[in-house]
């Protein structure tokens, strides 16, 4: 690794260890852990977004393709996605084992805003758009939870065709499934924080961070496709950072969708430190 000092390497190792502890801790508030030696499968208790398998915290061994296959069989038995998530630099041999079982592996830049980095200023947004954290009883919460789903169904950074009508349909589709109530309960417990860019009562962009101690991950930042290219994702991310820092969080991290998205987050001070890998069945 040319140009990196031993101090840099030590700092990076300590940071990755800190992120590993976070990755292991955050699912445990809503899932049980099933151990498979070098791999741990998190199984959600009750309804909600399913979790994944990942390297067991502190395990020194190497996961084989056979062990990956065992976890996949258990996921099928439980009726949950055959999904694995990990950091490439922390478990460098896992990718080959996972691919041997037929899963496709997707790479994403893993970026960190460390404790020494200043809290970025929240960029200005267009007149009529208000940036705010969303409370558990806020009427905009259902839309703030739904807008990333609409956004991720039309990936990329370019302006798309899905707009308010599609968002309203997504909100109607989720009504009664308990997802808003579960998110509100997590918000009251301090496990999830939501920020949104709102115009005329509609969430045009929203995202979350999930604090555990002094670390939090920013997740699910998505902009309604018709509202893209207005700086809303950048502004919401900055608002999430400000909220996290106000709660005593020192280190924030996120996984960018691709290098283009990573460059946007770099404008707020996030720096790439590793590669997040997600493995799923080939479509």
Secondary structure, DSSP 4 states (H G I P E B T S, - for coil): -TT--HHHHHHHHHHHHHHHHHHHHHGGGTEEEEEETTEEEEEESSSSS---EEEPTT--S---HHHHHHHHHHHHHHT----EEEETTTSTTHHHHHHHTTEEEEEEEEEEE-TTSPPPPPPP--TTEEEEEE-TT-TTHHHHHHHHHHHHTT-SSS--S--HHHHHHHHHHHTTSSHHHHHHHHHHTTS-EEEEEEETTEEEEEEEEEEETTEEEEEEEEE-GGG-SSSHHHHHHHHHHHHHHHTT--EEEEE-SSHHHHHHHHTTT-EEEEEEEEEEE--
